[in-house]
Amino acid sequence: MIEVTEAVKRAREIANQLYEGEDIKNLGLEEVVFNEEVNAWEITLGYDSYRSKIIENKPTEFMARNLYADGKIEKETLREYKTFSINAENGQFQGMIMRDIG
């Protein structure tokens, strides 16, 4: 049986292979679960997406008293999450699914 650290390393390798040529930023470990039913490590990796959302911060009451105070618009980079299934016996990649965090 492979150790969890080996499964994580394998998931990272597979992510880099699958997304070769794409600009994957801040790839990081998010979650690890051992699935006894299928004898596999389920490794969730997250990375910064090319997508973003706009956040508008409305002026506070104090700011509203100032004629020059405006709301502030910010751009937040979204993260995407993928769960990699790694066979616990031999370390083989079994699949990848998109993980919806909500």
C-alpha positions as CSV (number, residue, x, y, z in Angstrom):
1,M,0.0,0.0,0.0
2,I,1.3,3.5,-0.8
3,E,1.5,6.1,1.8
4,V,-0.6,9.3,1.7
5,T,2.5,11.4,0.9
6,E,3.2,9.3,-2.2
7,A,-0.4,9.6,-3.3
8,V,-0.3,13.4,-3.0
9,K,3.0,13.5,-5.0
10,R,1.4,11.3,-7.7
11,A,-1.7,13.5,-7.9
12,R,0.5,16.6,-8.3
13,E,2.4,14.8,-11.1
14,I,-0.8,13.9,-12.9
15,A,-2.2,17.4,-12.6
16,N,0.9,18.9,-14.1
17,Q,0.8,16.3,-16.9
18,L,-2.9,16.9,-17.7
19,Y,-2.6,20.6,-17.6
20,E,0.7,20.8,-19.4
21,G,0.9,24.1,-21.4
22,E,-1.8,25.8,-19.3
23,D,-0.9,28.5,-16.9
24,I,-1.7,26.7,-13.6
25,K,-0.9,29.0,-10.6
26,N,-0.7,28.2,-6.9
27,L,-1.4,24.5,-7.2
28,G,-1.9,23.3,-3.6
29,L,-3.2,20.5,-1.5
30,E,-6.7,21.1,-0.2
31,E,-8.0,17.8,1.1
32,V,-7.1,14.1,1.5
33,V,-9.5,11.3,2.1
34,F,-9.0,7.5,2.0
35,N,-12.0,5.8,0.3
36,E,-12.1,2.2,1.7
37,E,-14.8,1.1,-0.8
38,V,-12.5,1.5,-3.8
39,N,-9.2,1.3,-1.9
40,A,-8.1,4.7,-3.2
41,W,-6.7,7.9,-1.9
42,E,-8.9,10.9,-3.0
43,I,-6.6,13.9,-3.3
44,T,-8.2,17.3,-3.8
45,L,-5.9,19.9,-5.3
46,G,-6.8,23.6,-5.8
47,Y,-5.4,26.2,-8.2
48,D,-6.0,29.8,-9.2
49,S,-8.4,29.9,-12.1
50,Y,-8.2,32.2,-15.1
51,R,-11.7,33.3,-14.0
52,S,-12.5,36.0,-11.5
53,K,-15.4,37.7,-10.0
54,I,-16.0,41.4,-9.4
55,I,-16.7,42.5,-5.9
56,E,-18.2,46.0,-5.3
57,N,-17.6,47.4,-1.9
58,K,-20.3,50.0,-1.2
59,P,-19.3,53.1,0.7
60,T,-19.8,53.0,4.4
61,E,-22.0,55.6,6.2
62,F,-18.8,57.5,7.1
63,M,-17.6,57.4,3.5
64,A,-21.0,58.5,2.2
65,R,-20.7,61.8,4.1
66,N,-17.6,62.6,2.1
67,L,-18.6,63.9,-1.3
68,Y,-15.5,62.2,-2.9
69,A,-16.0,58.8,-1.5
70,D,-17.0,56.1,-4.0
71,G,-17.5,52.4,-3.7
72,K,-14.5,50.3,-4.5
73,I,-14.6,47.6,-7.2
74,E,-12.2,44.7,-6.7
75,K,-11.4,41.7,-8.8
76,E,-11.1,38.4,-6.9
77,T,-9.4,35.4,-8.5
78,L,-11.5,32.2,-8.2
79,R,-10.0,28.9,-7.2
80,E,-10.8,25.6,-8.9
81,Y,-10.7,22.2,-7.2
82,K,-10.1,18.8,-8.7
83,T,-10.1,15.5,-6.9
84,F,-7.7,12.8,-8.1
85,S,-8.3,9.2,-7.3
86,I,-5.1,7.3,-6.7
87,N,-5.1,3.5,-6.2
88,A,-3.8,2.7,-2.7
89,E,-2.2,-0.6,-3.8
90,N,-0.2,0.5,-6.8
91,G,-0.4,4.3,-7.1
92,Q,-2.2,4.2,-10.4
93,F,-4.3,7.1,-11.4
94,Q,-8.0,6.1,-11.5
95,G,-9.7,9.3,-12.4
96,M,-10.3,13.0,-11.7
97,I,-13.4,14.9,-10.9
98,M,-14.3,18.5,-10.5
99,R,-14.9,19.4,-6.9
100,D,-17.6,22.0,-6.3
101,I,-16.9,23.9,-3.1
102,G,-19.9,26.2,-3.6
